[in-house]
Amino acid sequence: MTVVPSMGELLKDSPKNWGKWGPDDEIGALNYLDAAQVMRGIRHVKQGKVHTLQVRMCDPAGDPVWPGRRGAERLMVFDEGSWHGDKAPQFPGGLHYADDFITAFLQGSTQYDALGHVWYDGVIYNGYDANSTIGGLTKASVLPIAEKGVVGRGILLDMARFRGKEALDKGETFTHEDLMACARAQGTEIEKRDVLLIRTGFISTFYKYGREKFYQDFVEPGLTHSAELVKWFQDMEIPNLVTDTIANEVTYDPASGVALPLHCALMRNLGVLFTEIVDLDPLGEDCAQDKQYTFLYAAAPLKVVSGTGAPVNPITIK
């Protein structure tokens, strides 16, 4: 019987960026995206093509979310039917209007994780006490990320097309070396401080095959943990990992058996931003046609005070 190590044991020698940007830092590797990186991204705007990357919320087909969460639910408050009775508000001139609200997990759509979203051994990003999460994140919430915004050079790494598939299989893995090989096959290279957008095709299977098949024996495809991969992310100063999966990595690491170790090795320890549940299919199709895999990437999650994450509709401009 294989003994699964604790996260602390698995990552005991894993590097950290804590203190690199000062003791009060709450945005981690987002610090890499300075004005020079914004201008570098702008130089990759060649055609004026815009793609929005958020999956639809409140879709009649359902919303793909982490098992145990519910998709967003929308409820009408006012519509024309409200004026069929005599209890609706009356405005001079006879104005009628529609109004509605949603209930949703903050991480129940395309979203950014706060750096304080995951932790182990009682400590979150930058060495803050995990007790700072009680009742809401008073440290390393999504708010500082939202206030700064995320703008830089993005690169699409279409792992599904690279492997000749519509979508990667459940539990299918790849490494940073595979990412570099994919980039080369696309005729480009991953550069320092790039925002990495990795297309697996997995989210599209939710809509293609339905909820039941999507969640059956749920194990997502994705990156796997290794010391070499973590060091590569640190050396390449990657600010942001963006994928069309719910958790940005294979659900259970095949070597250690640990669940979601990259959330801890990259997000908690290095401060890499995670963006999840992203629709990359239209962008992937467009890049396959025009062979331009680099672009300006821009995103700003909602400014949710003390939030563990927040919805976002990222855009790419080619």
KELO-78050 format. One record per residue (C-alpha): chain; x, y, z; residue number from 0. Coordinates in Angstrom, 2 decimals. Each point is the difference from the previous one (the first is absolute). Example, Ala and Ser with C-alpha at 12.3 -4.5 7.8 and 13.67 -1.06 7.14 Angstrom:
('A', (12.30, -4.50, 7.80), 0)
('A', (1.37, 3.44, -0.66), 1)
# end
This chain:
('A', (0.00, 0.00, 0.00), 0)
('A', (1.37, 3.38, -1.06), 1)
('A', (0.31, 2.52, 2.82), 2)
('A', (-1.03, 3.47, -1.12), 3)
('A', (2.34, 2.62, 1.50), 4)
('A', (-1.25, 3.16, 1.65), 5)
('A', (0.23, 3.18, -2.04), 6)
('A', (2.72, 1.23, 2.33), 7)
('A', (2.04, -3.13, -0.59), 8)
('A', (-0.46, 0.12, -3.75), 9)
('A', (0.96, 3.66, -0.25), 10)
('A', (2.60, 0.20, 2.78), 11)
('A', (2.70, 1.12, -2.45), 12)
('A', (-2.28, 1.95, -2.32), 13)
('A', (1.14, 3.61, -0.63), 14)
('A', (-1.94, 3.02, 1.27), 15)
('A', (-0.27, 3.60, -1.13), 16)
('A', (-1.07, 1.15, 3.46), 17)
('A', (1.48, 3.37, 0.88), 18)
('A', (1.24, 0.60, -3.55), 19)
('A', (-2.34, 2.97, -0.37), 20)
('A', (-0.06, 0.94, 3.67), 21)
('A', (-1.71, -1.30, 3.15), 22)
('A', (-3.36, 1.56, -0.91), 23)
('A', (-0.27, -1.35, -3.55), 24)
('A', (-3.33, -1.57, -0.98), 25)
('A', (0.27, -0.31, -3.81), 26)
('A', (3.04, -2.24, -0.38), 27)
('A', (1.20, -0.68, -3.54), 28)
('A', (-2.39, 2.64, -1.31), 29)
('A', (2.79, 2.39, 1.00), 30)
('A', (1.87, -1.26, -3.06), 31)
('A', (-2.57, 1.69, -2.28), 32)
('A', (1.36, 3.53, 0.15), 33)
('A', (-0.36, 2.74, -2.61), 34)
('A', (2.70, -1.55, -2.19), 35)
('A', (-1.96, -3.25, -0.14), 36)
('A', (-3.18, 1.85, -0.96), 37)
('A', (1.85, 1.63, -2.89), 38)
('A', (1.51, -3.35, -1.00), 39)
('A', (-3.51, -1.43, -0.18), 40)
('A', (-1.24, 2.94, -2.08), 41)
('A', (2.70, -0.69, -2.59), 42)
('A', (-1.76, -3.30, -0.74), 43)
('A', (-3.21, 1.72, -1.10), 44)
('A', (0.22, -0.46, -3.76), 45)
('A', (-3.56, -0.46, -1.31), 46)
('A', (-2.44, 1.54, 2.46), 47)
('A', (-1.72, -3.34, 0.65), 48)
('A', (-1.68, -0.22, 3.41), 49)
('A', (-0.97, -3.20, 1.79), 50)
('A', (-1.85, -0.13, 3.32), 51)
('A', (0.75, -3.06, 2.10), 52)
('A', (-2.69, -0.31, 2.66), 53)
('A', (-2.33, -2.98, -0.09), 54)
('A', (-3.67, 0.95, 0.06), 55)
('A', (-1.63, 0.32, 3.42), 56)
('A', (-3.50, -1.31, 0.76), 57)
('A', (0.07, -2.10, -3.17), 58)
('A', (-3.09, -2.23, -0.40), 59)
('A', (2.43, -2.89, -0.58), 60)
('A', (1.51, 0.69, 3.42), 61)
('A', (3.31, 1.54, 1.05), 62)
('A', (3.19, -2.08, 0.33), 63)
('A', (1.21, 0.35, 3.60), 64)
('A', (2.13, -1.93, 2.46), 65)
('A', (-1.90, -3.03, 1.37), 66)
('A', (-2.03, 1.04, 3.04), 67)
('A', (-0.57, 3.55, -1.24), 68)
('A', (-3.14, 1.19, -1.76), 69)
('A', (-0.07, 2.01, -3.17), 70)
('A', (-1.30, 3.55, 0.02), 71)
('A', (-3.77, 0.36, 0.41), 72)
('A', (-1.89, 2.99, -1.36), 73)
('A', (-3.37, 1.20, 1.27), 74)
('A', (-2.21, 2.66, -1.56), 75)
('A', (-1.22, 2.68, 2.41), 76)
('A', (-1.92, 2.23, -2.40), 77)
('A', (-1.16, -0.51, -3.59), 78)
('A', (-3.08, 0.99, -2.00), 79)
('A', (-2.02, -2.58, 1.91), 80)
('A', (0.56, 2.05, 3.16), 81)
('A', (-2.25, 2.72, -1.44), 82)
('A', (-2.86, -2.40, -0.69), 83)
('A', (-1.07, 0.51, 3.62), 84)
('A', (-0.26, 3.13, 2.11), 85)
('A', (3.03, -0.44, 2.29), 86)
('A', (2.74, 1.07, -2.37), 87)
('A', (1.67, 3.39, 0.48), 88)
('A', (-1.49, 2.87, -1.99), 89)
('A', (2.17, 2.66, -1.61), 90)
('A', (-1.10, 3.27, -1.56), 91)
('A', (-0.17, -0.57, -3.74), 92)
('A', (-0.74, -3.71, 0.32), 93)
('A', (3.55, -1.47, 0.05), 94)
('A', (0.22, -3.79, 0.33), 95)
('A', (3.26, -1.91, 0.48), 96)
('A', (1.57, -3.42, 0.51), 97)
('A', (2.19, -0.91, 2.97), 98)
('A', (1.61, -3.23, 1.18), 99)
('A', (2.71, -1.35, 2.28), 100)
('A', (2.28, -3.02, 0.15), 101)
('A', (1.35, -2.20, 2.74), 102)
('A', (3.34, -1.54, -0.82), 103)
('A', (3.20, -1.35, 1.43), 104)
('A', (2.66, 2.63, -0.59), 105)
('A', (1.97, -2.82, -1.61), 106)
('A', (-3.03, -1.38, -1.82), 107)
('A', (0.83, 1.48, -3.40), 108)
('A', (3.10, 1.15, -1.85), 109)
('A', (1.92, 1.48, 2.91), 110)
('A', (3.23, 1.03, 1.69), 111)
('A', (1.04, -1.70, 3.20), 112)
('A', (1.18, 2.22, 2.82), 113)
('A', (3.54, -0.88, 1.11), 114)
('A', (-1.45, -0.84, 3.42), 115)
('A', (-2.43, -2.52, -1.52), 116)
('A', (2.10, -3.09, 0.86), 117)
('A', (2.60, -0.82, 2.61), 118)
('A', (1.57, -2.68, 2.16), 119)
('A', (1.68, -0.16, 3.39), 120)
('A', (-2.04, 2.98, 1.21), 121)
('A', (1.68, 2.59, -2.24), 122)
('A', (-1.20, 1.68, -3.20), 123)
('A', (1.94, 1.96, -2.64), 124)
('A', (2.83, 2.26, 1.19), 125)
('A', (-0.01, -1.58, 3.44), 126)
('A', (-3.33, 1.39, 1.22), 127)
('A', (-1.75, -2.00, 2.70), 128)
('A', (-2.84, -2.15, -1.37), 129)
('A', (-2.20, 1.35, 2.79), 130)
('A', (-0.15, 3.17, -2.10), 131)
('A', (-2.48, -1.88, -2.23), 132)
('A', (-2.61, -0.44, 2.73), 133)
('A', (-3.17, 1.84, -0.95), 134)
('A', (1.62, 1.35, -3.16), 135)
('A', (3.55, 0.50, -1.26), 136)
('A', (1.55, 2.97, 1.76), 137)
('A', (3.30, -0.82, -1.73), 138)
('A', (0.67, -1.11, -3.58), 139)
('A', (-3.64, 0.30, -1.10), 140)
('A', (-1.02, 0.48, -3.61), 141)
('A', (-0.48, 3.75, 0.53), 142)
('A', (3.66, 1.08, -0.47), 143)
('A', (0.14, -2.03, -3.23), 144)
('A', (-3.21, 1.62, -1.22), 145)
('A', (1.23, 3.49, 0.86), 146)
('A', (3.26, -0.45, -1.95), 147)
('A', (-1.35, -1.93, -2.98), 148)
('A', (1.88, -2.53, -2.10), 149)
('A', (1.50, 1.21, -3.29), 150)
('A', (2.92, -1.45, -1.94), 151)
('A', (1.07, -2.24, -2.85), 152)
('A', (-2.09, -3.13, -0.18), 153)
('A', (0.84, -3.18, -1.86), 154)
('A', (-2.42, -2.78, -0.88), 155)
('A', (1.35, -3.52, 0.41), 156)
('A', (-2.51, -2.23, -1.75), 157)
('A', (0.86, -3.35, 1.56), 158)
('A', (-3.10, -1.67, -1.45), 159)
('A', (0.93, 0.87, -3.60), 160)
('A', (3.66, -0.74, 0.70), 161)
('A', (-1.03, -3.55, 0.89), 162)
('A', (-2.45, -0.27, -2.86), 163)
('A', (-3.13, -0.07, 2.16), 164)
('A', (-3.19, 2.00, 0.41), 165)
('A', (0.52, -0.27, 3.75), 166)
('A', (2.49, -1.66, 2.30), 167)
('A', (-1.20, -3.09, 1.84), 168)
('A', (-0.94, -0.03, 3.65), 169)
('A', (3.16, -0.22, 2.05), 170)
('A', (2.27, 0.66, -2.99), 171)
('A', (3.13, 1.81, 1.09), 172)
('A', (2.69, 2.23, -1.42), 173)
('A', (3.07, 1.83, 1.28), 174)
('A', (1.74, 3.32, -0.54), 175)
('A', (2.17, -1.76, -2.58), 176)
('A', (-3.17, -0.92, -1.88), 177)
('A', (-1.06, 3.65, 0.12), 178)
('A', (3.30, 1.08, -1.55), 179)
('A', (-0.29, -2.69, -2.68), 180)
('A', (-3.56, 1.14, -0.75), 181)
('A', (1.17, 3.59, -0.38), 182)
('A', (2.76, -1.02, -2.39), 183)
('A', (-2.47, -2.04, -2.08), 184)
('A', (-2.16, 3.14, -0.22), 185)
('A', (2.98, 1.98, -1.27), 186)
('A', (0.57, 2.07, 3.12), 187)
('A', (1.76, -0.09, 3.37), 188)
('A', (-1.05, 0.53, 3.59), 189)
('A', (1.72, 3.12, 1.30), 190)
('A', (0.69, 1.25, 3.49), 191)
('A', (-3.03, 1.57, 1.71), 192)
('A', (-2.49, -1.39, -2.53), 193)
('A', (-3.57, -0.66, 1.07), 194)
('A', (-0.49, -3.67, -0.87), 195)
('A', (-3.35, -1.01, -1.51), 196)
('A', (-0.24, -3.79, -0.27), 197)
('A', (-2.78, -1.55, -2.06), 198)
('A', (-0.91, -3.61, 0.80), 199)
('A', (-3.52, 0.04, -1.47), 200)
('A', (-1.31, -1.42, 3.27), 201)
('A', (-2.62, 2.63, 0.89), 202)
('A', (-1.61, -0.43, -3.40), 203)
('A', (-0.75, -3.64, 0.86), 204)
('A', (-2.43, 1.24, 2.67), 205)
('A', (-2.17, 1.52, -2.69), 206)
('A', (0.62, -2.77, -2.55), 207)
('A', (-0.69, -3.04, 2.18), 208)
('A', (-2.00, 1.46, 2.89), 209)
('A', (0.37, 0.30, 3.74), 210)
('A', (-0.27, -3.71, 0.87), 211)
('A', (2.80, -1.17, -2.27), 212)
('A', (2.15, 3.04, 0.83), 213)
('A', (-0.04, -0.75, 3.74), 214)
('A', (0.13, -3.78, -0.27), 215)
('A', (3.34, -1.23, 1.44), 216)
('A', (1.03, 3.66, 0.16), 217)
('A', (3.72, 0.47, -0.57), 218)
('A', (1.07, 2.99, -2.08), 219)
('A', (2.89, 0.06, -2.45), 220)
('A', (2.82, 2.40, 0.73), 221)
('A', (3.50, 0.79, 1.14), 222)
('A', (1.68, -2.28, 2.52), 223)
('A', (2.20, 0.97, 2.91), 224)
('A', (3.76, -0.37, -0.13), 225)
('A', (2.87, 1.92, 1.51), 226)
('A', (1.17, 0.82, -3.52), 227)
('A', (-3.36, 1.45, -1.01), 228)
('A', (-0.22, 2.19, 3.10), 229)
('A', (3.56, 1.27, -0.56), 230)
('A', (-0.87, 0.72, -3.64), 231)
('A', (-3.00, 2.11, 1.04), 232)
('A', (2.21, 1.89, 2.44), 233)
('A', (2.87, 0.54, -2.45), 234)
('A', (-2.37, 1.03, -2.81), 235)
('A', (-1.75, 2.42, 2.38), 236)
('A', (-3.41, -1.19, -1.20), 237)
('A', (-2.63, 2.36, 1.44), 238)
('A', (-3.22, -1.77, -0.95), 239)
('A', (-1.14, -3.52, -0.97), 240)
('A', (-3.27, -0.06, -1.98), 241)
('A', (-1.72, -3.25, -1.02), 242)
('A', (-3.26, -1.42, -1.28), 243)
('A', (-0.27, -2.33, 2.98), 244)
('A', (-1.51, 0.54, 3.41), 245)
('A', (3.20, -0.37, 2.00), 246)
('A', (2.93, 0.77, -2.36), 247)
('A', (1.74, -3.32, 0.74), 248)
('A', (-0.67, -3.72, 0.00), 249)
('A', (-2.34, -0.69, 2.91), 250)
('A', (2.17, -2.61, 1.69), 251)
('A', (3.72, 0.00, -0.63), 252)
('A', (0.81, -3.41, -1.48), 253)
('A', (3.40, -0.28, 1.68), 254)
('A', (-0.86, 1.04, 3.57), 255)
('A', (-3.76, -0.44, 0.12), 256)
('A', (-0.32, 3.49, 1.53), 257)
('A', (-2.99, 2.09, -1.08), 258)
('A', (0.79, 3.29, -1.75), 259)
('A', (3.64, 0.46, 1.08), 260)
('A', (0.62, 2.74, -2.59), 261)
('A', (-2.56, 2.20, 1.70), 262)
('A', (2.39, -0.03, 2.95), 263)
('A', (3.37, -0.13, -1.79), 264)
('A', (-0.83, 2.73, -2.52), 265)
('A', (-2.75, 2.11, 1.57), 266)
('A', (0.68, -0.25, 3.72), 267)
('A', (3.80, -0.11, -0.26), 268)
('A', (0.88, 1.98, -3.16), 269)
('A', (-3.02, 2.29, -0.20), 270)
('A', (-0.97, -1.08, -3.54), 271)
('A', (-3.55, 1.10, -0.84), 272)
('A', (-2.44, -2.74, -1.02), 273)
('A', (-2.81, 0.67, -2.47), 274)
('A', (-2.41, -2.87, -0.50), 275)
('A', (-3.07, -1.14, -2.01), 276)
('A', (1.03, 2.00, -3.07), 277)
('A', (-1.50, -0.43, -3.47), 278)
('A', (2.99, -0.36, -2.31), 279)
('A', (-1.65, -1.80, -2.93), 280)
('A', (-0.76, 3.05, -2.23), 281)
('A', (3.45, 1.44, 0.68), 282)
('A', (1.58, -3.37, -0.75), 283)
('A', (-1.83, -0.29, -3.31), 284)
('A', (0.99, 3.53, -0.98), 285)
('A', (3.66, -0.55, 0.89), 286)
('A', (0.05, -3.24, -1.98), 287)
('A', (-1.23, 1.92, -3.04), 288)
('A', (2.18, 3.11, 0.12), 289)
('A', (2.99, -1.58, 1.82), 290)
('A', (0.25, 2.92, 2.45), 291)
('A', (0.24, -1.52, 3.47), 292)
('A', (1.15, 3.08, 1.90), 293)
('A', (-2.11, 3.04, 0.88), 294)
('A', (-0.83, 2.62, 2.60), 295)
('A', (-1.72, -1.61, 2.97), 296)
('A', (-2.09, 2.14, 2.34), 297)
('A', (-2.20, -0.93, 2.94), 298)
('A', (-1.41, 1.56, 3.15), 299)
('A', (-2.07, -2.13, 2.38), 300)
('A', (-2.84, 1.61, 1.94), 301)
('A', (1.10, 2.07, 2.99), 302)
('A', (-1.39, -2.25, 2.73), 303)
('A', (1.19, 1.09, 3.45), 304)
('A', (1.47, -2.96, 1.94), 305)
('A', (-0.91, -2.36, -2.86), 306)
('A', (1.65, -3.38, -0.57), 307)
('A', (-0.40, 0.60, -3.73), 308)
('A', (-2.15, 1.93, -2.45), 309)
('A', (-1.60, -0.44, -3.42), 310)
('A', (1.80, 1.48, -2.99), 311)
('A', (-0.43, 0.34, -3.77), 312)
('A', (3.59, 0.11, -1.30), 313)
('A', (0.70, 1.32, -3.48), 314)
('A', (2.74, -0.60, -2.53), 315)
('A', (0.83, 2.44, -2.76), 316)
('A', (1.99, -1.29, -2.98), 317)
# end
